């Protein structure tokens, strides 16, 4: 149990951490928490008025045992104007589940209203663009390796690329030789 003097000293420490003495309100701060808006940044997160929501706390299900099955920590949110229902039991905390469900519901409603201009659609597009770029880079790499194996590579950048391909080809050749000797040993036994 925390006594009164301990509590006041802890509160004093907390104030010092939140408002360091080295920074006077008039001095500029070097590190800011706000992120400047750029041309390709996402739109702001959607929000919903409290009057349009109906929430119910339910018992969860699935893995988690007694804590999930015996407590009403899962949240079911209903958006009254549209009738969309969202259920969240991501954590064991009621308040966190409520925040998560509210965020999911807001994204769904915004996606329903705005379509491809919604924050969710832009996030999905950004992720798929990165994935396509990664796959394209991998295809380009393996195509170059195949060409190097066949000897079809021309000298580029003073032979730098050719030398890298030759080293990779040599390493690949050694692996292939090891694979063949292993197969031959397996046949003998």
Secondary structure, DSSP 8 states (H G I E B T S, - for coil): ---HHHHHHHHHHHHHHHS-TT--TTS--S--S-----TT---------GGGEEEEEE---STTTHHHHHS--EEEEEETTT--EEEE-SSS-HHHHHHHHHHHHHHHHHHHHHGGGSHHHHHHHHHHHHHHHHHHHHHHHHHHHHHHHHT-----TTTHHHHHHHHHHHHHHHHHHHHHHHHHHHHH-
